[in-house]
């Protein structure tokens, strides 16, 4: 009977100890939860900052001058450094191209017998076969360049005879020399044209006297660009005259392009047949606001060379009036802003001026990419503005116009979600 009070005292003491331990356990649990929450709140990934572009960037004002096209025939113009044509008039389907064919002949020959800048190339000795080719050219009423059997000429001189006086006979001689026969030359020309994407061009001969040698105006614009890109051929078509000393008095060659050296004209190639009419592939260089602009083009089907040259001169003047020195964006121009999850805000601006000489009908597109920064200082990189016009793409760097405050620990703790 005496053990009962003792057991009752032990149970009472145990209850008291349990009551004393409960607050401590709760405190420990709360402390653990607080540490876990604090770690989560401070270390959890924040929602991405919002990068917002300006409602609209100002559209640059471009020239509106109309082009003065020739009254007759078809035409197209382009710009070196830009793909495709800038503008065209009339049918752009394939048509006979007369001696403009020789630009392709020259490029295909140079593909087989390349010349570097300043080189004259290997020598060729005129034979009785070349004399017969010359006589055949005379008989068919074609333009020709002089031949003296036994005389030696360089590859460059043959190209000069091909391009300046437009020697049909030199076209045949070059094709046979480079490829062994006309058939092999024409096969090589087809391969070369396909390689350069000139699917609307076909050669039936090397000179263009055959009306089956044809091209579309857009293809001729691209061929003109290829001629200007060649380090030797581009200089040949720019020569008003050339002299082949080995041909004696007959060796003075004159360029048939009457516009050469006027209005910035630097080439390219004339052409005339009954089917094609008077034709000119042309190129000119002029400066606009310190930027060199090279315009290339073609006119096919003029009634005479006098009318052709006059109309091309007017076309070039009107074409250059269609370019504008345009301020696309200026340093400091706002393009958008960044706002962090905590509400910090900073404007984004262009880091530099960007201007360009732009064709009047160019579609100017701007692709804005603002980086969703979480913090940064004024002047820090904040993205890019990509400007595309007529196939040319330029990236303008963007920067923060203001400091972008980072998210504080307190904000993280009181904003759990």
C-alpha positions in Angstrom: 0.0 0.0 0.0 2.9 2.4 0.6 4.1 2.2 -3.1 1.0 3.9 -4.5 1.8 7.5 -3.4 5.3 7.1 -4.7 4.1 6.1 -8.2 1.7 9.0 -8.2 4.5 11.4 -7.5 6.6 10.0 -10.3 3.7 10.4 -12.8 3.2 14.0 -11.7 6.8 14.8 -12.1 6.8 13.3 -15.6 3.8 15.4 -16.6 5.6 18.5 -15.3 8.7 17.6 -17.4 6.6 17.1 -20.5 4.9 20.5 -20.0 8.3 22.1 -19.7 9.7 20.4 -22.9 6.7 21.4 -25.2 7.6 25.1 -25.5 11.2 24.2 -26.3 10.2 21.8 -29.0 7.8 24.3 -30.5 10.6 26.9 -30.5 13.0 24.5 -32.2 10.4 23.6 -34.9 9.7 27.3 -35.5 13.4 28.0 -35.7 13.9 25.2 -38.2 11.0 26.4 -40.3 12.3 30.0 -40.2 15.7 28.9 -41.4 14.2 26.8 -44.1 11.9 29.6 -45.3 14.7 32.1 -45.1 16.9 29.9 -47.2 14.2 29.3 -49.7 13.2 33.0 -49.9 16.8 34.2 -50.3 17.9 31.5 -52.7 14.9 30.7 -54.8 15.0 31.8 -58.5 13.1 35.0 -59.0 10.5 35.6 -61.8 12.3 36.8 -64.9 12.5 40.6 -65.3 10.1 42.0 -67.9 11.8 43.5 -71.0 9.3 45.7 -72.7 10.0 47.4 -76.1 8.9 50.9 -76.8 5.4 51.0 -78.5 6.9 51.9 -81.8 10.3 53.0 -83.1 10.1 55.9 -85.5 10.2 54.9 -89.2 13.0 56.6 -91.0 12.0 59.0 -93.8 13.2 57.8 -97.2 13.5 59.6 -100.6 10.4 59.5 -102.8 12.0 60.6 -106.1 10.5 58.7 -109.1 12.7 56.8 -111.5 13.1 58.1 -115.0 12.9 54.9 -117.1 13.7 54.7 -120.8 10.7 55.1 -123.0 11.5 51.9 -124.9 12.5 48.4 -124.0 12.9 46.8 -120.6 15.3 47.7 -117.7 16.4 46.8 -114.2 18.8 48.4 -111.7 20.5 47.1 -108.6 23.1 48.0 -106.1 26.4 46.3 -105.4 26.4 44.9 -101.9 22.7 44.2 -102.0 20.9 41.2 -103.4 18.4 41.3 -106.1 17.2 44.3 -108.0 16.2 47.7 -106.7 13.6 48.4 -109.4 12.6 47.3 -112.8 10.5 48.3 -115.8 8.8 46.1 -118.4 8.9 42.3 -118.8 11.6 40.7 -116.6 11.4 37.4 -118.5 14.4 36.0 -120.4 15.2 37.8 -123.7 18.0 38.1 -126.3 20.9 40.0 -124.9 23.2 40.5 -127.9 26.9 41.3 -126.9 26.1 41.5 -123.2 26.6 37.7 -123.6 30.3 38.4 -123.6 30.3 39.3 -119.9 29.4 35.7 -119.2 31.9 34.4 -121.7 34.7 36.4 -120.0 33.7 35.2 -116.5 33.5 31.5 -117.7 36.9 31.8 -119.4 38.4 33.3 -116.3 37.0 30.5 -114.3 39.1 28.1 -116.4 42.1 30.5 -116.9 42.1 32.7 -113.7 43.9 36.0 -113.5 44.8 37.8 -110.3 44.9 41.5 -110.0 47.8 43.0 -112.0 48.4 39.8 -114.0 48.3 39.7 -117.8 48.1 35.9 -118.0 49.5 33.4 -120.5 50.2 34.4 -124.1 48.2 33.2 -127.1 49.5 33.1 -130.7 47.0 33.9 -133.4 46.6 31.1 -136.0 45.0 30.8 -139.5 42.0 29.4 -137.6 41.6 32.7 -135.8 41.9 34.5 -139.1 39.1 32.4 -140.5 37.0 33.1 -137.4 37.6 36.8 -138.0 36.5 36.5 -141.7 33.4 34.6 -140.6 32.6 37.4 -138.2 32.9 40.0 -141.0 30.7 37.9 -143.2 27.9 37.7 -140.7 28.1 41.5 -139.9 29.3 41.1 -136.4 31.6 43.4 -134.4 35.2 42.3 -134.5 38.7 42.9 -133.1 41.9 42.7 -135.1 43.8 39.5 -135.8 47.4 39.1 -137.2 48.4 35.5 -137.8 51.6 34.7 -135.7 51.1 37.7 -133.4 51.2 36.9 -129.7 48.7 38.4 -127.2 48.1 38.0 -123.5 44.9 36.7 -122.0 44.2 40.2 -120.7 44.6 41.6 -124.2 42.1 39.0 -125.5 39.7 40.1 -122.8 40.2 43.7 -123.8 39.4 42.9 -127.5 36.4 41.0 -126.3 35.0 43.8 -124.0 36.1 47.1 -125.5 35.4 46.9 -129.3 33.1 43.9 -128.6 35.0 41.4 -130.8 32.8 38.5 -131.7 35.8 36.7 -133.1 37.7 37.1 -129.8 34.7 35.5 -128.0 35.1 32.4 -130.2 38.9 32.4 -129.9 38.7 32.6 -126.1 36.1 29.9 -125.8 38.1 27.5 -128.0 41.4 28.3 -126.2 40.0 27.8 -122.7 37.8 24.8 -123.3 39.0 23.2 -126.6 35.7 23.6 -128.5 32.6 25.7 -128.5 30.5 22.7 -127.3 32.7 22.2 -124.3 32.6 25.9 -123.6 28.8 26.0 -123.7 28.7 23.0 -121.3 31.0 24.8 -118.9 28.9 28.0 -119.2 25.8 26.1 -118.2 27.6 24.6 -115.1 28.9 28.1 -114.2 25.5 29.7 -114.6 23.8 27.1 -112.4 26.5 27.4 -109.8 25.8 31.1 -109.5 22.0 30.7 -109.5 21.6 32.3 -112.9 18.9 30.0 -114.0 17.3 32.6 -116.3 20.4 32.8 -118.5 21.3 30.5 -121.4 24.1 30.8 -123.9 23.7 29.6 -127.4 27.1 31.0 -128.5 30.0 33.0 -127.0 29.4 36.3 -128.6 25.6 36.9 -128.4 25.0 37.3 -132.2 22.9 34.2 -131.9 19.4 35.4 -130.6 19.3 32.2 -128.5 21.8 33.7 -126.1 19.3 35.1 -123.6 18.9 36.3 -120.0 16.4 38.0 -117.8 17.1 41.6 -116.6 17.4 40.5 -113.0 20.1 37.9 -114.0 22.0 40.5 -115.9 22.0 42.8 -112.9 23.6 39.9 -110.9 26.1 39.3 -113.7 27.1 42.9 -113.7 27.9 42.6 -109.9 30.0 39.5 -110.7 32.0 41.5 -113.3 32.7 44.3 -110.9 33.7 41.8 -108.2 36.4 40.3 -110.5 39.8 42.0 -109.8 40.8 41.9 -113.5 37.6 42.1 -115.5 36.4 45.1 -113.5 39.4 47.0 -114.6 39.1 45.9 -118.3 35.5 47.2 -118.6 36.6 50.5 -117.1 39.2 51.2 -119.9 38.2 53.7 -122.5 41.0 52.4 -124.8 43.7 49.7 -124.9 46.6 49.0 -127.2 47.9 45.6 -128.3 51.4 46.5 -129.5 51.9 43.2 -131.3 49.1 44.0 -133.7 50.7 47.2 -134.9 48.5 50.1 -136.2 45.5 47.8 -135.9 46.1 47.2 -132.2 44.3 50.3 -130.8 41.0 49.2 -129.2 38.3 51.7 -128.3 35.5 51.1 -125.9 32.0 51.2 -127.4 30.5 52.4 -124.2 30.0 56.2 -124.8 29.0 56.8 -121.2 32.3 55.6 -119.7 33.8 58.3 -117.5 30.7 60.4 -117.4 28.3 60.6 -114.4 30.5 58.2 -112.5 30.1 55.4 -115.1 32.8 52.8 -114.7 31.6 50.2 -117.3 30.2 47.7 -118.4 29.1 46.3 -121.8 27.2 47.4 -124.9 25.2 45.1 -127.2 23.3 45.4 -130.5 21.4 43.0 -132.7 18.2 43.4 -134.7 16.4 41.1 -132.2 17.7 42.7 -129.0 17.9 46.3 -130.2 20.4 48.6 -128.6 21.5 47.3 -125.1 23.7 48.4 -122.3 24.8 46.8 -119.1 26.1 49.6 -117.0 27.7 50.4 -113.7 28.3 53.8 -111.9 29.9 54.9 -108.7 28.9 58.1 -106.8 29.2 59.2 -103.2 26.3 60.1 -101.0 27.1 61.5 -97.6 30.6 60.0 -97.8 29.4 56.5 -98.7 30.3 55.1 -102.1 27.2 53.7 -103.8 27.6 51.5 -106.9 24.6 51.2 -109.1 24.4 48.5 -111.8 21.7 48.0 -114.4 20.7 47.0 -117.8 18.5 48.4 -120.6 17.4 46.1 -123.5 15.6 47.1 -126.6 16.4 50.8 -127.1 15.8 52.1 -130.7 19.4 53.4 -131.1 22.6 53.8 -129.1 22.1 57.6 -129.0 18.7 57.1 -127.3 20.1 54.4 -125.2 23.0 56.4 -123.7 20.8 59.5 -123.1 18.1 57.4 -121.3 20.7 55.5 -119.2 22.2 58.8 -118.1 18.8 60.1 -116.9 18.0 56.8 -115.3 21.2 56.9 -113.3 20.6 60.5 -112.1 17.1 59.5 -111.0 18.4 56.3 -109.3 20.9 58.2 -107.2 18.2 60.7 -106.2 16.4 57.7 -104.7 19.1 57.1 -102.0 18.8 58.9 -98.7 21.4 59.3 -95.9 19.1 58.1 -93.2 19.5 58.4 -89.4 18.1 55.0 -88.4 18.7 55.5 -84.7 20.7 57.9 -82.5 22.8 57.3 -79.4 20.5 57.6 -76.4 17.3 57.0 -78.3 15.0 54.9 -76.0 14.0 51.5 -77.3 12.3 50.0 -74.2 12.7 49.3 -70.5 13.4 46.6 -68.0 11.4 46.0 -64.8 12.5 43.4 -62.3 10.3 41.2 -60.2 10.7 43.6 -57.3 9.6 46.6 -59.3 13.0 48.2 -60.1 12.9 49.9 -63.4 15.5 51.1 -66.0 15.2 52.5 -69.5 17.1 50.9 -72.4 18.7 53.1 -75.1 20.9 52.8 -78.2 24.6 52.8 -77.4 25.6 54.6 -80.6 24.4 56.4 -83.7 23.6 54.4 -86.8 22.9 55.9 -90.1 22.9 54.4 -93.6 22.4 55.4 -97.2 19.1 53.6 -98.0 17.2 53.1 -101.2 13.8 54.7 -101.3 11.8 51.5 -101.6 13.8 49.5 -99.1 11.9 47.7 -96.4 13.7 48.7 -93.1 13.0 46.1 -90.4 14.2 46.3 -86.8 14.4 43.3 -84.5 14.7 44.3 -80.8 16.2 42.0 -78.2 16.3 43.4 -74.7 18.1 41.2 -72.1 16.0 40.5 -69.0 18.6 41.8 -66.5 18.1 41.4 -62.8 20.4 44.3 -61.9 22.9 46.6 -63.6 24.6 49.9 -63.7 24.1 52.7 -66.2 25.9 51.9 -69.4 25.8 48.1 -69.0 25.0 46.1 -72.1 21.3 45.4 -72.3 20.7 43.8 -75.7 20.8 44.5 -79.4 18.8 46.2 -82.1 19.2 44.4 -85.4 18.4 46.6 -88.4 17.9 45.0 -91.8 17.5 46.9 -95.1 17.6 45.4 -98.6 19.4 42.3 -97.4 22.0 44.1 -95.3 22.0 43.4 -91.5 23.6 45.6 -88.8 23.5 45.1 -85.0 23.4 48.2 -82.8 24.3 47.6 -79.1 21.8 48.6 -76.4 22.7 49.8 -72.9 20.9 50.7 -69.6 20.2 54.4 -69.4 19.8 54.2 -65.6 21.0 52.0 -62.7 18.8 48.9 -62.3 18.6 48.1 -58.6 18.9 44.5 -57.6 16.3 42.7 -55.4 17.0 43.2 -51.7 17.0 40.4 -49.1 14.1 42.0 -47.3 12.0 42.1 -50.4 12.7 38.4 -50.9 11.7 37.6 -47.4 8.4 39.5 -47.4 7.5 38.3 -51.0 7.5 34.5 -50.7 5.8 33.8 -54.1 
